[in-house]
Amino acid sequence: MALEPKLDIDTIAPEEYPEGLYDYAATVTPLTGLPADPCDVCSQYCQAGFVSFNDAFSADQVDGLLAALFELTVRELPERTQLQYEFLAKGKIESMAPEDRLDYVRKLMWFVDLDPRIKAMAYEPQLMKLVSHLLNAEPEMFQEMALLKPPGIGREKPWHQDHAYFNLPAGTHVVGVWIALDDATPENGCMHFLPGGHRNGPVPHFNRRDWQICDTEILGKHQAVAAPLKAGGCVVFDGLVPHGTPHNRTNTRRRALQFHYVAKGTPRTTTEERMAIFGSEGRDVSC
Ligand SMILES: O=C(O)CCC(=O)C(=O)O
């Protein structure tokens, strides 16, 4: 019998976070459908750093994506594809059959080429029209993820700027697309944003519960918003807009796909250069 490869389990245990960290001043009302003319949403994207849409994708597309994700979690994967389980799955999943483990998966990375339904979504023409317009260039996929935040055990993703994770030159415009595959609510861990925060540029990140913005930076601000979406909705956001998602302590699923795009041909940098922009070392900052 073939030995199963060692399971990849998140090393970050969910901790309680400060009360009020995911309080929100308002909930965002999504637009309906992706825009026929991307110019219609440009000023909103530039001002807030994000724009959200319900009914961006059909129920059939969502069902296809969910089926594809399930199939990927039970099949043998190439080495570059990462399938990671939640920390709280430890001790439970080892004795389970792969097909019973879906509600313990935290994330999947580098999988777009493995399934035509996911690939079609990553390069969906109307989405690409919007992303190209925002980038003012032909888009290149920079990162691909599925984030499943399972019911009851899905941990928080603390407030951060996505660019702080990416070895890309300072000033690179990164466009993120987060696609809801279930209804995402403030309770089960929808995206929360600091509107306009991208216009303040890079913010120092710290290794605390994760690689994150200091909680006190967020707690003092009181202008965060929650961006709930229906399954098939999506939010398109700037790689510098601060965002985070709370724990999923509900019994509802909150599965999502997340793609990041940059202009084709964008050079890469080093971790040292990234840390010079987003790290706290050598700066008069503390957390
Ligand atoms: O889906 C989530 O819970 C968090 C997504 C996110 O902000 C990220 O992975 O950068």
The ligand as a Gaussian input file, in Angstrom:
#p B3LYP/6-31G(d) Opt

LIG

0 1
 O       -9.942000      34.354000       2.987000
 C       -9.461000      34.751000       4.024000
 O       -9.905000      34.429000       5.103000
 C       -8.292000      35.694000       4.049000
 C       -7.823000      36.077000       2.711000
 C       -6.661000      37.003000       2.788000
 O       -6.792000      38.098000       3.230000
 C       -5.356000      36.576000       2.338000
 O       -5.090000      35.376000       2.230000
 O       -4.540000      37.457000       2.050000

